[in-house]
Amino acid sequence: MNETMKAAIFVKPGEMAVREVPKAHLERDTDALVRVVRACVCGSDLWYFRGLSPHPENSQIGHESIGVVEQVGDAVTTVAPGDFVVLPFPYSCGKCPVCEAGFESVCPHGGYFGASQAEYVRVPEADGTCVKVPGSPEDYDDGTLASLLTIADVMSTGYHAAVSAEVRPGDTAVVMGDGAVGLCGVLSARMLGAKRIIAMSRHEDRAALAREFGATDVVAERDQAAVDKVLSMTGGYGADAVLECVGSKQSFDTAVGLARRGAVIGRVGLPHDVEISAEGTFYGNIGIKGGPAPVRHYDLQSGLLDAVVNHEIDPGRVFTGVYDLDHIQEAYEAMDRREVIKSLIRF
C-alpha cells in the first residue's frame, strides 16, 4: 500500500487546501527524507495567493522548513537518520566553484524547494544542502525553533541584503520593507555595525519590532516624500547603504532616490516590474548587488546558526501567528490581510 502524507495545496489564487498526497520519498542516492517539525508561509507565497505571480494550480507549495532526517540515500555522508536540520530554501551541491565561492543559492546543479508545507520533504543534494543543528527539536523551546526556522530563509535573506549593501560599522542604513525579511534586515544591519538604521514602515506593530531589532528611526512616507524625508535626515546626502527587501517598482525606485552617491543597494526582494536605470546608477556611482540568499553559507560560515543557538539574536519574533497545517487557509489569509507579520506552521 502506498504511503501518504498531509500537504498544503495551492488550489488557485485565494484558495489553499490540505490534502493527502503520496509521501515524499528518496529518488536519488544523494537525497534525504526529512520529517518536518516547523514550516511557514513566506511573503513570496503571497504573490501566488494574490494571483500576482503564476503558480501551478492544485500543486504543493512552500520552501521554508526545519525537521528531522528520517532516511538518507547511499551517497549521503554528512547527515544521518535522527539528525535535526535546517533546510535552506535553495538546495545545492556544495562542491562546485559557485558553491565554494559562497553562492549556493545559484548552484548550477541546484534549485529551490517548492513543497515544504508538508509533513515530509525530499531533500536533493542533501550533503550540500542540509544545515545540521546540535541536538534534537526537543532540546529547544518554541521561540528558538522559530528562530531556527528563520535561518532557512528570511533571516538569511535579510542578512544577504545587509551584506550585499556593504553595511559597515558606523553607517546609516535604510531598510525598505517592514515584512519579515525587512525586519530581519534591520537586525542584520545592526549585527554588521550600522550606527543609524532607518526602517521604512507605516505599520506600528512592525515599526515597534523594527525598533526592538535595532532601528533608530522609522519613516512612514512613500515615493518622493520618502526620498525627501531621508535626504533631510542625512544632510541631503542620502543613506550609506540601502537594503531593498520588497521587490516592487515603488520600493526599488525609492531606494535609488535615497541612496548616497557611491552607496550600494542590496536587493533581495523578488523583483516585480522593476527597471534599473543605467544612467541613473552610473552617474550616481550607485552599486546594485544581491539576489537569492546563499542561506547555507550565512548559516555556517557567517555564524547565523550559532547566533540563534546561543541566543544572541531572536529573529523568530517575526512569527506573530501560529497555525497547524489543517488551518493553512487561515495562515495565508492572516498574512494577506497583514494581521500577522509571518505565519508559522507547527506539526
Secondary structure, 3 states (H helix, E strand, C coil): CCCEEEEEEEEECCEEEEEEEECCCCCCCCCEEEEEEEEECCHHHHHHHCCCCCCCCCEECCCCEEEEEEEECCCCCCCCCCCEEEECCEECCCCCHHHHCCCHHHCCCCEECCCCCECEEEECCHHHHCEEECCCHHHCCHHHHHHHHHCCCHHHHHHHHHHHCCCCCCCEEEEECCCHHHHHHHHHHHHCCCCEEEEECCCHHHHHHHHHHCCCEEECCCHHHHHHHHHHHCCCCCEEEEEECCCEHHHHHHHHHHEEEEEEEEECCCCECCCCCHHHHHHCCCEEECCCCCHHHHHHCCCHHHHHHCCCCCHHHHEEEEEEHHHHHHHHHHHHCCCCCEEEEEC
